Amino acid sequence: MKVDQKAHTVTIRDTQGDLASFLLKVTQQYKTFEKHNIVIDLLMYKELSASDIKLFMPLSKQHKKAKKSFIVVTSNFDFNAVSDKLIVVPSLLEAHDIIEMDEIERDLGF
């Protein structure tokens, strides 16, 4: 697992290729990241199912309660296959753009 922090955002990337153990590590170390916006980088995975992505839903719900963004990044995926409660985008740039928009909305009180 590789963690990059830039300003108010933490990008967490899996380096092992094992989604289950990656999710377990992120969950165990969540307290370390809870005060930042989180981007989960799953670009290394070429094939992910909707059920694989949905495994991140509990973390996303918990993080959004704290008024922070939680975004999953993966390519080659049907983005309509998951609930709109979980934000899934195809690129890191788009993830950071969404975080910027979320920050502006929070600053404005939306």
N, C-alpha and C positions, 0 to 999 in steps of 0.2 A: 504494500500500500504506500502510495506516494502522496504527500500532502503539500500543496502550495498555497501560501497565504498572500493575498494582495489586498491591502486596505481592509475593507469590511467583508471580504469574501474568501472562503476556503474552498479550493478545488481538491477533491479526493479522487485519486486514480488507482484502479486495481493493477497490480504488477504481477500477480500470481496466475491469473487466468481461472480462478475458482470463485464463482459468484457467491456461493453459499458462505465460504470462509471470509470473503471480502465483506459481505453484509454483516456477518458476526463481528468482525473487527470494527467496522464503522459504528455498530450499535454499542459495542463495549466502550469505545472511546468517544461516544457522543458528547459527554460532558465537556470535553476539550474543545469542541467546535460549536457548542450551543449558542454562543453569543455572536456568531458570524452567519452570513448567508452561506449556504452550502451548495456546491456543484458536485454532483456525482458523475465522474467521467467513466463511461462504459464503452468508449469508442473502440477498445481493443477487441471487443466481442463482435464477431461477424453475424452471429445468429442469436437473437434473444426473442423469447416469446413474451406475450402480454403478461403471463403469470410470473415470469422472471422479473419483469419491471414492477409488477404490483407488490412484490416483496418489500419494496421501499416505501409503500404507502403508510405504514404505521410511523416510520421516522418522519415522513413528510408532514403528517398531521400534527405530530408532537412539535415539530419545528415551526410550523405556521402558527400554532397557538402562542408561540413566543414572538410573533410578529417579525419573523425572518423568512427569507426565501429559501426554498429547497427545490433544486432542479436536477433532473437526470438527463444526461447527454448520451445519446446513442444514435447510430446511423442504421440504415437498412431495417427500418421498423415501421409498422403501421401505427402512426401516432393517434389514430382514431380508436385504436383497440383498448386504450386505457381511459379511465375516468378523467375528466378535466380537473379533478381535485389534485391530481399528480401532474406536475408540469414536466413534459418530456420534449426535448428539442434535439435537432440533428447536429448542432455545432456548439463549440465552446463560446464562440462570438455571440451567437444568439442567446445563450444562457446568460452571459454578462449583460447583454442589452436588456433582457427581461429583469434582471436584478436592478439595473439602473432605473427602469420604469417603476418597479415595485418600491424602491427607495423614495422616488419622487412622490408617488401616491401616499406613502406613509408620512412623508414630511408635510403633505397637504391635508392629512387627516382623513383620507379615504379608507 
